[in-house]
Structure formats: structure tokens, C-alpha cells
Amino acid sequence: MAPTVPSPRTPSGDVRGPWHARYAEPYAEWYAGWCEGWYADGLGWPTVSGPPLGLLTGVRFDVLELPADAGAALLRRIGPASGPVALSGCGGLVRLLVAEGSADELPGLLDWLDWGGIALGLTVLGVGGRMTAPVPAVTPAALPATVRSAAPPRRTGGGTTAPGAAVWLRPPEPGREVEPTLPAFALSGRGDGNGGSGGGAPDLVRLVDAAATECHRARLLRGNVFRANTQPLAFS
């Protein structure tokens, strides 16, 4: 089944309703600490306290970012073996976790693949960067009964999310090594397809080539739609 990217969330009405009063306010401090522990203790990822909670890039992983429409097409193209993938809180960016050090390789790869100098909207976060931490991908049963009873308003993939939160499309699994599943630069270039990591993810060259292709295609499609909507009608 092809993965889908949720549409950007637009809160309707006052989001500071019963959920906020019963969940966000009484348990905000506890929940923030629990989320940080989910990443720091469960995955060993360095965090930056929020709000919003941030994940440091360039330490355990880098992040490849592309527009959501191109990201949806990319996920369909590469299949499930991609490593963890997140959707930004505004719904505008798909973020793929890639091996640490990939940020340094991206400019050279784009040039080598003949994508250099083309406006793609394809960016990368490396050393010194951070991404907003998506809501941990847990089931409500993992939360205390007092928190579960507050009945948060939205659920994504079995987890609990507030409107507008960044979410995991393909979450990492605490207690398991994430690095072997990340696309990485393979010395063999277009060789074995697993980035030299052994985790089954596409190597970085293949991933960047596919991502650039989908970014370019999405940009052309957006341009075609704009021209179709703005072109004056012709009458004979």
C-alpha cells in the first residue's frame, strides 16, 4: 500500500478547549520531559529543550528535506525501506533521516547527477542544525491513565498528537539501532543499493537522484497548475 502524506493541519475553532485544559496544561511539563526521554533515552539522540523540543542533526543523523508533494511521490517511488521519515508541523516538508555526514555530500552529489544549479527545493540539515521533534509514535496505552482519560483530539498512526504537531510518517523504534537503516553514501556509488549500511535502505546516491527528480517534477506540475489558473480565456 502506497504511503500517504497527511494534508497540512488547520485547527478549527479554539484549540485551547477541553483537551488543552485537561491535558496540555496539567501535564505539559511532564509530557515535555517524557517526549525528551523518548528520544534521549530510548534512541540515544541528542535533544534541545523547547518548546518546541528539537533534535540535533549532524550527530546521529542528517536530515534531507523536500516539499511535501515531492516527498509523497518519493516515498511511493522508493518503497518502505527508507529509514525514519517525518512530516513538518506545517505539513509543508517531508524530512528523511539519512546517515550522519550526508549533508557534506549533497552539493557534490547534485553536481555529479547533473542537478547542480537547478532550483529544486531540496535541502539538508547537518552539523549545527536541528529539526523539530515529531510527536513520539506511541499508542495511548503507553501514557498514564490520567493522561489517556483526557482524550486528546487527534491521533496519527496510533499515536497521540495535538493539532499542527510534527509527526512521524515512518517512525524510529526505541531500543533498536537506527543508523543501519539510514541511507548512506556507498563507495560503490550505484552498486548494492543499501548504502553500505546493510539495512536495506537505498544508498544516498540513489535517494538524492530520486528526490531531485521528484522535486523537479513537482515544481513543473505546480507551475503548470499556476499557468492554467492564470491564463486568460480566449474567445473567437
C-alpha positions as MATLAB code, in Angstrom:
seq = 'MAPTVPSPRTPSGDVRGPWHARYAEPYAEWYAGWCEGWYADGLGWPTVSGPPLGLLTGVRFDVLELPADAGAALLRRIGPASGPVALSGCGGLVRLLVAEGSADELPGLLDWLDWGGIALGLTVLGVGGRMTAPVPAVTPAALPATVRSAAPPRRTGGGTTAPGAAVWLRPPEPGREVEPTLPAFALSGRGDGNGGSGGGAPDLVRLVDAAATECHRARLLRGNVFRANTQPLAFS';
ca = [
       0.000    0.000    0.000;
       1.481    3.320   -1.056;
       2.368    5.691    1.819;
       0.398    8.886    2.013;
       1.343   12.266    3.371;
      -1.344   13.873    5.543;
      -2.679   17.243    4.433;
      -1.481   20.268    6.421;
      -3.497   20.626    9.597;
      -5.589   23.741   10.063;
      -7.078   23.908   13.564;
     -10.783   24.685   13.548;
     -12.177   26.841   16.321;
     -10.418   27.379   19.613;
      -7.713   24.764   20.105;
      -7.460   25.766   23.759;
     -10.579   23.797   24.591;
     -11.256   20.861   26.942;
      -8.220   18.959   25.661;
      -5.891   21.847   26.438;
      -7.355   22.443   29.884;
      -7.318   18.758   30.888;
      -4.156   17.577   29.091;
      -1.785   20.269   27.891;
      -1.898   22.488   30.947;
      -1.739   19.996   33.859;
       0.692   17.638   32.155;
       2.695   19.975   29.912;
       5.866   19.762   31.988;
       5.557   16.012   32.478;
       4.757   15.409   28.814;
       7.655   17.570   27.600;
      10.061   15.621   29.781;
       8.582   12.314   28.675;
       8.971   13.242   24.987;
      12.567   14.283   25.562;
      13.247   10.987   27.348;
      11.681    9.029   24.486;
      14.341   10.440   22.184;
      17.300   10.839   24.535;
      16.929    7.567   26.465;
      15.053    5.369   24.020;
      17.007    6.317   20.900;
      20.132    7.981   22.249;
      19.519   11.123   20.181;
      20.737   14.496   21.490;
      17.880   16.948   22.040;
      17.409   20.665   22.572;
      14.751   21.600   25.107;
      11.798   23.576   23.785;
       9.218   24.477   23.209;
       9.303   23.040   20.703;
      11.603   20.147   21.503;
      14.383   19.906   18.925;
      16.575   17.086   17.634;
      20.184   17.934   16.851;
      21.348   16.946   13.383;
      24.869   16.073   12.349;
      25.413   13.860   15.403;
      23.481   10.617   14.878;
      21.887   11.513   11.565;
      21.402   14.271    8.989;
      18.026   15.260    7.503;
      17.089   15.520    3.839;
      14.200   17.969    3.367;
      11.897   18.364    0.376;
       8.434   19.795   -0.324;
       5.544   17.594    0.766;
       4.219   16.889   -2.738;
       7.641   15.786   -3.926;
       8.156   13.852   -0.686;
       4.933   11.894   -1.145;
       5.988   10.911   -4.667;
       9.451    9.963   -3.419;
       8.092    7.670   -0.712;
       5.911    5.909   -3.253;
       8.905    5.539   -5.514;
      11.421    4.130   -3.038;
       9.015    1.932   -1.068;
       9.097    1.192    2.656;
      12.864    0.760    3.104;
      13.701    4.416    3.618;
      14.654    4.797    7.238;
      12.624    7.120    9.505;
      10.572    9.832    7.773;
       8.797   12.814    9.365;
       6.322   15.471    8.271;
       6.887   19.026    9.497;
       4.316   20.665   11.735;
       3.030   22.940    8.992;
       2.751   19.949    6.656;
       4.980   21.627    4.096;
       8.104   19.479    4.331;
       8.889   15.788    4.303;
      12.061   15.012    6.251;
      14.054   11.841    5.632;
      16.710   10.823    8.113;
      19.970    9.955    6.377;
      23.391    8.926    7.621;
      25.457   11.455    9.536;
      27.793   13.263    7.156;
      25.360   13.172    4.230;
      24.970   16.955    4.366;
      28.575   17.314    3.241;
      27.977   15.013    0.282;
      24.806   16.641   -1.077;
      26.281   19.542   -3.121;
      28.787   17.264   -4.847;
      26.173   14.588   -5.486;
      23.785   17.072   -7.071;
      26.556   18.321   -9.362;
      27.591   14.772  -10.274;
      23.998   13.860  -11.022;
      23.628   16.972  -13.245;
      21.215   18.660  -10.848;
      23.641   21.367   -9.770;
      22.410   24.942  -10.142;
      18.749   23.901  -10.527;
      16.219   25.257   -8.023;
      14.777   22.081   -6.539;
      13.713   22.947   -3.002;
      15.891   20.038   -1.830;
      17.874   20.914    1.290;
      19.748   19.105    4.041;
      20.396   19.661    7.743;
      23.769   18.625    9.094;
      26.195   19.668   11.823;
      24.823   22.541   13.876;
      21.259   22.098   12.629;
      18.115   20.946   14.345;
      14.697   19.647   13.396;
      11.517   19.964   15.426;
      10.952   16.678   17.204;
       7.846   14.909   15.910;
       5.395   13.644   18.493;
       6.701   10.238   19.657;
       4.986    7.399   17.845;
       3.332    5.621   20.758;
      -0.073    4.152   21.425;
      -2.303    5.772   24.066;
      -1.743    2.715   26.257;
       1.827    3.895   26.795;
       0.582    7.021   28.585;
      -0.600    7.148   32.215;
      -4.312    6.537   32.772;
      -4.836   10.132   33.927;
      -3.426   11.373   30.632;
      -5.301    8.818   28.493;
      -8.588    9.849   30.066;
      -8.108   13.402   28.782;
      -8.870   12.083   25.274;
      -6.600   14.254   23.072;
      -8.390   15.323   19.890;
      -6.261   13.801   17.167;
      -4.493   10.537   16.548;
      -1.957    9.803   13.839;
      -0.714    6.277   13.238;
      -1.976    5.103   16.605;
      -0.165    7.863   18.473;
      -1.481   10.953   20.217;
      -0.996   14.352   18.556;
      -2.252   17.874   19.018;
      -3.285   19.946   16.009;
      -0.345   21.272   13.978;
       2.262   18.963   15.533;
       5.118   17.455   13.531;
       4.503   13.724   13.088;
       6.341   10.596   12.073;
       5.278    9.037    8.780;
       7.751    6.182    9.304;
       8.842    6.287   12.944;
      12.066    5.029   14.513;
      11.829    2.243   17.048;
      13.289    2.914   20.511;
      15.672    0.215   21.641;
      16.767   -0.592   18.093;
      19.763    0.824   16.270;
      18.521    3.375   13.765;
      21.809    4.060   11.986;
      21.863    0.767    9.999;
      18.512    1.700    8.463;
      19.641    5.121    7.208;
      20.527    5.829    3.579;
      24.284    6.353    3.394;
      26.922    7.119    0.812;
      28.213    3.877   -0.698;
      31.713    3.720   -2.125;
      30.270    1.629   -4.913;
      28.043    4.553   -5.939;
      25.086    2.908   -7.669;
      26.067   -0.556   -6.551;
      24.335   -2.685   -3.929;
      21.513   -0.247   -3.152;
      21.846   -0.389    0.631;
      24.205    2.497    1.154;
      26.783    0.192    2.671;
      24.704    0.101    5.847;
      23.230   -3.332    5.396;
      19.803   -2.084    6.463;
      18.079   -2.310    3.098;
      17.659    1.455    2.629;
      18.588    2.941   -0.755;
      22.102    4.323   -0.936;
      22.430    8.085   -0.728;
      23.194    8.485   -4.438;
      20.002    6.719   -5.479;
      17.961    8.571   -2.873;
      19.264   12.011   -3.853;
      18.762   11.272   -7.556;
      15.173   10.159   -6.932;
      14.490   13.086   -4.593;
      15.849   15.617   -7.092;
      13.753   14.077   -9.869;
      10.555   14.271   -7.812;
      11.323   17.823   -6.653;
      11.830   18.933  -10.262;
       8.681   17.140  -11.406;
       6.596   18.628   -8.584;
       7.929   22.101   -9.359;
       6.934   21.747  -13.012;
       3.478   20.486  -12.046;
       2.954   23.403   -9.672;
       3.993   25.777  -12.456;
       1.592   24.173  -14.912;
      -1.279   24.475  -12.449;
      -0.453   28.128  -11.820;
      -0.350   28.931  -15.536;
      -3.615   27.081  -16.132;
      -5.299   29.073  -13.387;
      -3.978   32.449  -14.530;
      -4.122   32.168  -18.322;
      -6.883   34.422  -19.745;
      -9.703   32.792  -21.659;
      -9.556   33.082  -25.432;
     -12.705   33.902  -27.379;
     -13.082   33.608  -31.138;
];
